[in-house]
Amino acid sequence: MTIVCDVLVIGGGGAALRAAIAAHELDPQLDVLLVTKGILGQGGVTATACSDRMAFHATLDTTDPGGPDAWRYHADDIYRIGGQVSDADLAVVLARNAGEAFAYLDRLGVPWARRPDGTVDQFVTDGSAYARACYTGPYTANHIEQALLRRLAELPIRVLDKTMVAELLQDPSRGQVVGAALVSQSTGQVEVVAAKAVILATGGAGQVFAVNVFPEDCTGDGYALAYRAGAELVNLEFIQIGLSSLATKLACSGSMMRALPRLVNDQEEEFLFCYMPPGTAPATMYGILFAKGSSWPVSYREPSHIIDIAVDAERARGRRVFLDYSRNPLMLFEPGADLGTLAEQVRRFYTQTEKIDLNDPAQSGTPLARLLAINWPSVEWLAERGIDLRRGDRVEIAPAIQHFQGGVKIRTQAETTVPGLYAAGEVAGGQHGANRPGGNALLDGQVFGRIAGESAARYAKRATIGGVPDQEQAERAVRALLVSDGLPAAEVRRAVQEAMTRACGVYRTEEGLRRLNEKLGELESCGVRPDEDLAAALEAVNILTVARLVARAAYVRDESRGPHLRFHQGSRVPIPRDDERWNRYVVLWRGREGPQWSIREPVRPMPPDVAAPSCIL
């Protein structure tokens, strides 16, 4: 039996929920169906991610510098921090719609932190000019998911969970998306859904890499679905990578670094100094470690990327790496390098911002004392998960995949290059470039989630479909993805993850990426066999597909920009950024022989004397 709907939303996180709600709110007569893997509200990043203070970036009426054009500073930050390889008009969409997105969540009851006078508390995040980061605490994303789930429960939106979308189905004459082939994760049965419009909101692809902070269900399905349907993808080489706890997946940013812990390997070596330029003073080194707190994702433009390089190099040597808060780094209290002689901005943070007495050992005598003074909840959070810093436990860290900056190429209405197909959230690309301001990921899902929902609803109201997909078409589409004598899904997944982590993480070289692309091509030629767990086999196919796209984009860009660090073989100094050649983005699509690519000019900012168009739908 064919399931029929007007708008099909694929995903279960914040962007998917917002899209489904927006489609219904635009026209309550439309039949909206949300399909998600696992159980709705228990999988994906929005429902599960935590950090020491998770942010939602927004320019509000009370946000500095104030005035009706304050959003322009936000848009400029998005484009500038993105390294000029994003579409500037999409930055405008995000910035101009941020206040409305915040207000909607506020009406749904998200418990935003507020000052005593009732105004929203906001702080400065990575590279932003003004304090725009709204938050509830470590669970900001979870609170957003819960609020949207409450709203969804009030509406007649159908939900089909424990179901994987295996393939998009298209009208062969026009390429228009007309539905999807589904696979039940409970029974393994193939089903078919017919839809007038489809929204991809499947999140990122963290499981393409062995070390990541993503849930197990984030296998890049949306990227792979769009690619196989003929959509363009952009900026896939830009993946945020940050030092994270291996045991808990906590991003070790902010206070975790500002407390100035020891960075040691499993041989008790404080190795950081070995990777610094010759003659680096201890105070300078620890100033860079402190700065890592506000520049957590590795980025070429931040001097703190040397810390990520050092940790990655130690792990490549077979060493485990830890943050140790039990005692001070050896060099921190060498003559001329104690807390009193640290960089001025570090001392000012302790004494003025955090009101810490540098002469009081109880407040500042050890990294643990400093962490407790700066952010004691993080110590409790780790203890609840088995890492008790008070008893001397250490935090094992590694560079972990954290966010995909690129994705399915969209324009201002969240439309892709395939008719009837829309994308929102982390699966979408073009709105962010090499980097993004901290807190813009949650904002992105809400802004473009709403826009995608409303755009798809409008499309569905006027769309005509030549033929409704049937069960045979769905089963044929699923069979075409698998190879009867291919490799086991678990073997493919493991091989891809290991190869990508080794050659496409922090340290990327021409030779390493060339071999990686060859390895992935060999795996693809073998294919994945249809194991007993059909959904797991399809996930392996998608992981391999996305890996090929990321590896190809990374090979093409032979400069360093944002988290994409390119090196000459054997060097630990990144190849410089090259604006003359590379203020452009890499666009990929499906060709007869695999991924094809071109280098294109992004949409550039308008001159300041030209009024920005309203992108609010």
Helices and strands as residue ranges (DSSP letters): E 2-4, E 7-10, H 14-26, E 32-35, H 45-48, E 54-57, H 71-81, H 88-107, E 133-137, H 140-153, E 158-160, E 163-170, E 177-184, E 190-194, E 197-200, G 206-208, H 221-228, E 233-234, E 239-245, H 255-258, E 262-265, G 272-275, H 282-291, G 292-294, H 305-316, E 321-324, G 330-333, G 339-341, H 344-348, I 349-353, H 361-364, H 367-384, G 389-391, E 395-404, E 407-409, E 421-423, G 425-427, E 428-429, H 440-462, H 471-479, H 489-503, E 508-509, H 510-526, H 534-556, E 566-567, H 579-582, E 585-591, E 594-600
